[in-house]
């Protein structure tokens, strides 16, 4: 579970990202969830947009995708969903990790 501070940090990191998946008339399906899970492993932070012709509700779609991919919903604004899942390689430093690195540098 992400803290408020972590979500705020991830929202700032996601601001400049473009949606890499679009949910259309077909809605959320198993194949899409698999592709989203793979993208999350590579990128950690992604945006998904809902097209005008979909019957999906953004909040419900976000929860459905998050459960299927074991990810966290960072934000839902309008028809855009921001998802985060820590990669096994850990690319995006969290605020706590960044502070820890700075402290170690100051000590050395």
FINU-547974 format. One record per residue (C-alpha): x, y, z. Coordinates in steps of 0.2 Angstrom, whole numbers, plus 2048, in hexadecimal, padded with zeros to 3 digits. Layout:
// FINU-547974
XYZ ...
***
This chain:
// FINU-547974
800800800 8078117FB 80781F807 801831803 813837801 8178297F5 80782C7EB 80B83E7E9 81D83B7E4 81782E7D7 80983A7D0 8178477CD 82183A7C4 8128357BA 80D8467B5 8188477A5 81483579F 808831791 7FB823792 80381378B 7F280978B 7E180D786 7D180478C 7C480477E 7B47FC77A 7BA7EB77F 7BE7F1791 7CA7E979C 7CF7D7798 7DC7CA79C 7E87CE78E 7E87E0792 7EC7DC7A4 7FA7D179F 8027DF794 7FF7EC7A2 8087E17AE 8177DF7A3 8177F27A0 8177F57B3 8267E97B5 8307F37A8 82A8057AC 8238047BE 8178137BB 80B8147AD 7FC81D7A7 7EC8147A0 7DF81E797 7CC81A794 7C681E783 7B5827780 7AD817779 7B080C789 7A3807795 7AF8067A3 7AF8117B2 7C18187B5 7C18147C8 7BA8027C5 7C67FF7B7 7D58057C2 7D17F97D0 7CE7EB7C4 7DF7EE7BB 7E87F07CC 7E17E07D3 7E57D67C3 7F77DD7C2 7FB7DF7D5 7FE7F17D3 7F98017DC 7ED80E7D6 7F781F7D8 7E982A7D0 7DA82B7C6 7D683B7BD 7C883B7B1 7CB82D7A5 7DE82B7A9 7E481E7B5 7F681E7BD 7FC80E7C3 80C8097CC 8147F87D0 8267F77D7 8317EE7CA 83C7E07D0 84A7EB7CA 8447FB7D3 84680A7C7 83C8187CF 84381D7E0 8368217ED 8388307F8 83E825806 84B81D7FC 85182E7F5 853835807 85C82680D 8698287FF 86C83A803 86E836815 87B829810 884835805 885842813 88C83681F 89A830813 
***
